[in-house]
């Protein structure tokens, strides 16, 4: 019987969770002006400052998550960012009827992703203790 290492599964989880941030960050970079306009439409203040920070967090956070560097900190930052994005960009409660279902789905997707990040935080902590104990 073949077993897969928990490290392999953890890497797969980190890669899968990072992909959405890498794609989003690159897309924001490629459509910088349009994204800046969208941020203004959402009422995000200081878009000229927030947008480059968002791109850096999405691309940098995604890469660091894949690399496994300080997973608890990176996952925590991405979880907070994901929840902030849910409330800022996916306010289904104020969406018109045509946008309601899409915004609700995106809001719930963000909530679920934050839950996945919490699992990564816990798993990194438990994995660290096991590795130290076995060491």
C-alpha positions as CSV (number, residue, x, y, z in Angstrom):
1,X,0.0,0.0,0.0
2,X,1.3,3.4,-1.0
3,X,0.9,6.3,1.4
4,X,1.4,10.0,0.6
5,X,3.5,12.1,3.0
6,X,1.5,14.7,5.0
7,X,4.1,17.2,3.7
8,X,3.0,16.3,0.1
9,X,-0.6,17.0,1.0
10,X,0.3,20.2,2.7
11,X,2.3,21.4,-0.2
12,X,-0.6,20.6,-2.5
13,X,-3.0,22.5,-0.3
14,X,-0.7,25.5,-0.2
15,X,-0.3,25.5,-4.0
16,X,-4.0,25.2,-4.6
17,X,-4.8,28.0,-2.1
18,X,-2.0,30.2,-3.6
19,X,-3.2,29.9,-7.2
20,X,-6.1,32.3,-6.9
21,X,-3.9,35.0,-5.3
22,X,-1.2,34.7,-8.0
23,X,-3.7,34.9,-10.8
24,X,-5.6,37.8,-9.1
25,X,-2.3,39.7,-8.5
26,X,-1.1,39.3,-12.0
27,X,-4.4,40.3,-13.5
28,X,-4.5,43.4,-11.3
29,X,-1.0,44.2,-12.5
30,X,-2.0,43.7,-16.2
31,X,-5.1,45.8,-15.8
32,X,-3.8,48.4,-13.4
33,X,-5.8,51.4,-14.5
34,X,-9.1,49.5,-14.7
35,X,-8.5,48.0,-11.3
36,X,-7.7,51.4,-9.9
37,X,-11.1,52.6,-11.2
38,X,-12.8,49.5,-9.7
39,X,-11.2,50.3,-6.3
40,X,-12.6,53.8,-6.6
41,X,-16.0,52.5,-7.4
42,X,-15.9,50.3,-4.3
43,X,-15.0,53.3,-2.3
44,X,-11.6,52.1,-1.3
45,X,-9.6,55.2,-0.1
46,X,-6.0,55.9,-1.3
47,X,-6.3,53.5,-4.3
48,X,-2.9,54.6,-5.5
49,X,-1.4,53.2,-2.3
50,X,-3.8,50.2,-1.7
51,X,-3.5,48.7,-5.2
52,X,0.3,48.2,-5.2
53,X,0.1,46.8,-1.7
54,X,-2.7,44.5,-2.7
55,X,-0.7,43.3,-5.7
56,X,2.3,42.7,-3.6
57,X,0.3,40.8,-1.0
58,X,-1.4,38.6,-3.6
59,X,1.7,37.8,-5.6
60,X,4.2,37.8,-2.7
61,X,1.8,36.0,-0.4
62,X,1.0,33.3,-3.0
63,X,4.7,32.7,-3.7
64,X,5.6,32.6,0.0
65,X,2.7,30.2,0.7
66,X,3.9,27.8,-2.0
67,X,7.5,28.1,-0.7
68,X,6.3,27.3,2.8
69,X,8.0,30.3,4.3
70,X,6.5,31.3,7.6
71,X,3.2,29.5,6.7
72,X,1.4,30.6,9.9
73,X,2.1,34.3,9.3
74,X,1.5,34.2,5.5
75,X,-1.7,32.2,6.0
76,X,-2.9,34.6,8.7
77,X,-2.2,37.6,6.5
78,X,-4.0,36.1,3.6
79,X,-6.9,35.0,5.8
80,X,-7.4,38.5,7.1
81,X,-7.1,40.0,3.5
82,X,-9.6,37.4,2.2
83,X,-12.1,38.3,4.9
84,X,-11.6,42.0,4.3
85,X,-12.1,41.5,0.6
86,X,-15.3,39.5,1.2
87,X,-16.8,42.4,3.1
88,X,-15.4,45.2,0.8
89,X,-15.8,43.7,-2.6
90,X,-18.6,41.1,-2.2
91,X,-21.3,42.9,-0.2
92,X,-24.1,40.6,-1.4
93,X,-26.5,42.2,1.2
94,X,-26.5,45.5,-0.8
95,X,-26.2,44.0,-4.3
96,X,-29.0,44.3,-6.8
97,X,-31.0,41.2,-7.8
98,X,-28.9,40.5,-10.9
99,X,-25.7,40.5,-8.8
100,X,-26.9,38.9,-5.6
101,X,-26.2,35.3,-6.3
102,X,-22.7,36.0,-7.7
103,X,-21.7,38.2,-4.8
104,X,-23.1,35.7,-2.3
105,X,-21.1,32.9,-3.9
106,X,-17.9,35.1,-3.9
107,X,-18.5,36.1,-0.3
108,X,-18.9,32.5,0.8
109,X,-15.9,31.4,-1.3
110,X,-13.8,34.0,0.6
111,X,-15.1,32.8,4.0
112,X,-14.3,29.2,3.0
113,X,-10.8,30.2,1.9
114,X,-10.3,31.9,5.3
115,X,-11.3,28.6,6.9
116,X,-8.7,26.8,4.8
117,X,-6.0,29.3,5.9
118,X,-7.0,28.6,9.5
119,X,-6.4,24.9,8.9
120,X,-3.0,25.7,7.4
121,X,-2.1,27.7,10.5
122,X,-3.1,24.9,12.8
123,X,-1.5,22.2,10.6
124,X,1.8,24.2,10.4
125,X,1.8,24.5,14.2
126,X,1.1,20.8,14.8
127,X,3.5,19.7,12.1
128,X,6.2,21.8,13.7
129,X,5.8,20.2,17.1
130,X,5.8,16.7,15.6
131,X,8.9,17.4,13.6
132,X,10.6,18.8,16.8
133,X,9.5,15.9,18.9
134,X,10.7,13.3,16.4
135,X,13.9,15.3,15.6
